[in-house]
Amino acid sequence: MPREKSPTNPPIRKRAPRKSASTDKATLTFARFVDLEQRAALIAEAAFYRAETRGFTPGHEVEDWLAAESEVDAKLLHAADSGPRG
């Protein structure tokens, strides 16, 4: 008689880190306008306002941070691209 497989938990899959060429380009482009601490502060503020809009419902912290990071980077890139050229 064939042996039945015992139920096991599937292995937990880890997500690969995001590969974003735009973030690297963004960091290089606006690094001369804001330092990393200022950028992190802008991202934290934007993430806070996103969480506030949701009523601080737990479980969305990473989502808020990543969305805020994209938003801040886009604004900084736009400012860098439209800034004075010398």
C-alpha positions as CSV (number, residue, x, y, z in Angstrom):
1,M,0.0,0.0,0.0
2,P,1.4,3.4,-0.9
3,R,2.5,5.6,1.9
4,E,0.6,8.9,2.3
5,K,2.5,12.1,2.4
6,S,2.3,13.8,5.7
7,P,1.1,17.4,5.4
8,T,3.9,19.9,5.7
9,N,4.0,23.6,5.5
10,P,5.3,24.9,2.2
11,P,8.6,26.7,2.5
12,I,8.4,30.4,3.0
13,R,9.5,32.3,-0.1
14,K,11.5,35.4,0.4
15,R,11.0,38.3,-2.0
16,A,13.9,39.4,-4.0
17,P,14.9,43.0,-3.5
18,R,13.5,45.5,-5.9
19,K,15.8,46.4,-8.8
20,S,15.0,49.9,-9.7
21,A,17.2,51.8,-12.1
22,S,15.1,54.9,-11.6
23,T,15.9,55.0,-7.9
24,D,19.6,54.8,-8.6
25,K,19.3,57.5,-11.2
26,A,17.2,59.5,-8.9
27,T,19.7,59.3,-6.0
28,L,22.5,60.4,-8.3
29,T,20.5,63.2,-9.9
30,F,19.2,64.9,-6.8
31,A,22.0,64.0,-4.4
32,R,23.4,67.5,-5.1
33,F,20.1,69.1,-3.9
34,V,19.2,67.1,-0.8
35,D,21.3,64.8,1.4
36,L,20.1,61.4,2.4
37,E,18.9,62.6,5.8
38,Q,16.7,65.2,4.2
39,R,15.4,62.7,1.7
40,A,14.5,60.2,4.5
41,A,12.8,63.0,6.4
42,L,10.7,63.9,3.4
43,I,9.8,60.2,2.8
44,A,8.9,59.8,6.5
45,E,6.6,62.8,6.4
46,A,4.9,61.6,3.2
47,A,4.4,58.1,4.7
48,F,3.0,59.6,7.9
49,Y,0.4,61.6,5.9
50,R,-0.5,58.5,3.9
51,A,-1.0,56.5,7.1
52,E,-3.0,59.4,8.6
53,T,-5.3,59.4,5.6
54,R,-6.0,55.7,6.2
55,G,-6.7,56.3,9.9
56,F,-3.4,54.6,10.9
57,T,-4.7,51.2,10.1
58,P,-1.8,48.8,11.0
59,G,-0.3,46.5,8.4
60,H,0.4,49.0,5.7
61,E,3.6,50.6,6.9
62,V,5.9,49.2,4.2
63,E,3.4,50.0,1.5
64,D,3.1,53.6,2.8
65,W,6.9,54.0,2.9
66,L,7.4,52.6,-0.6
67,A,4.7,54.8,-2.1
68,A,6.0,57.8,-0.2
69,E,9.5,57.0,-1.5
70,S,8.4,56.9,-5.1
71,E,6.4,60.1,-4.6
72,V,9.3,62.0,-3.1
73,D,11.8,60.7,-5.6
74,A,9.5,61.7,-8.5
75,K,9.2,65.2,-7.0
76,L,12.9,65.6,-6.5
77,L,13.7,64.3,-10.0
78,H,11.1,66.8,-11.4
79,A,12.7,69.6,-9.4
80,A,16.2,68.6,-10.5
81,D,15.1,68.4,-14.2
82,S,13.3,71.7,-14.2
83,G,15.8,73.5,-12.0
84,P,18.2,76.1,-13.3
85,R,20.8,74.9,-15.7
86,G,24.3,76.3,-15.4
